[in-house]
Amino acid sequence: MISTSKSEAWTKLGGKIKRFFRWLIFLFVVFLGVFVYFKYFFTYSEGYRAGLLQKFSNKGVIVKTYEGEMILSSVSSTRDVALASEKFQFTVTNKNLIREFDTLQGENIIVHYRQKKGAIFFRGDSPYLVDSIKVRR
């Protein structure tokens, strides 16, 4: 007959509890990593938007980002005035495009964007990240 003392039983139980909490922490870290990836780095949508570039600025207190705003007109008049419109706010991540955006304010443009599910402070205020621009003629 093998007799185990109470201290040996508690030691085995303590080892099982430690193993359980290690697995729990591991699963939490994996879940957190997957959540952050899908929330901030996964491309949810991508496409093109066309409209009038209304504003382009360098914003931020600590981390400066380039933010823009376009007017997307659904109905236009004969005098280049948008009658029914909505605003499209975006962030420019490609540093090579900044000079082009600075010179195109007031112009009709087409931009290609990638939409993320959330915005990160160092990447800009908008979940829409513009990576190319073309002037609309």
N, C-alpha and C positions, 0 to 999 in steps of 0.2 A: 504494500500500500504506500503510495506516494503522498506525502502531505506537503501542502504548500502553505506557507505562512501568509498572513494578511498583507504584509508589506510586498511580497512578490505579486500577489493578485492586484494590489493597487498600482504597482509598477507596470504591469501588463496593460491595465486599464488606462493608465496615463499615456502609454505609448500609442494606444489606439486612438485616444482623444487627440493627441498631437498630430497623428497621421490624418485624421479626419479634418482638422483645422488647416493643415497644409494643403490638402486637396481643395478645401473650400476657398482658401486664399488664391490658389492657382486658378480655379474656375472663375473667380471674381476678376482677376487680372486679365484673363483671356476674354471674358465678356466685356470688360471695360475697353480693351483694345479693339475689339470688333465694333463696339458702339462708336468709339471715336473715329474709326476709319469710315464707317458708313455715314456718320453725321457730318464730318468735315472734309473728307478727302475723296469719297466716292462721287463720281459724276452722275448726278440724278437725271439731268437733261442737258441737251446741247442743241444749238440751232442758230438761226440768224434773226436779227431784228433790224428794221430799217426805220429811219426817222431823222429828225432835225437835232443836231447836237446843240443842246442848250447851255450846258455847263460842264466844265472840266476843271478840277482843282486838286491841290495837294493838301490833304487833311490829316490831322492827328496831333496829339499832345506829345506823346513819347515816340510812337512809331508812326511815321508819315506814310500814307498810302495815297494813291491817285484814284479819285472818285469822279464819276461822270454821270450826266443825266441827259437823256434823249426824250424828245417829244415824239410819240408814235401817233401819227394822225390816221384816223379811220375814215374821215371825210374831209376833203380839202376843197377850198374855193378856187377861183380862177386867179387869185392874187398871191399864191404861196402862203396862205394863212390857214392854219389848221382849225377847223371848226369843232370837231369832236376829237379829243385827244386824251391820251394817258401818258404818264411818265414812266420811263424805264431807267432805273438807277443801277449802276454797274461799277465794278472795280477793274482797273487795268493792272495786270500782273506782269506783262511783258514790258520791260524797261525800254526796249527799242521803239515802242509805239507812242511813247509819251510826247515826243516832239511832233508827231503827226496829229495827235489829238489837240495839242496846243494851237496848231495852225488851222484847224477845221471847225472851230466854233461858229455856229450859224449856218453850217452846210448840211445838206442831206447826205447821210452816210448809211452804210450797211455794216453791222458788226457781227462777228461770230462770237458766241458766248458758251460757257460751260456753267451749268447751275449745280451748286452744292446744296445740301440740305441745311447747312448752317454756315455762319460767318465766323472767322477767327480774327481776333483783334490785329494780329500782325499781317493779315492778308487783306484787310479792308472791311468796310461796313456792310457790303452787299454780298449775298450768296451768288450773284451773277458775275463771273470772271470773264472779261473780254480778252481775247487773244489775237484778234486780227480785225482790220478795218479796211473798208473800201469806200471811195467817194461815189455817190449815186448821181448819175447824169440824167 
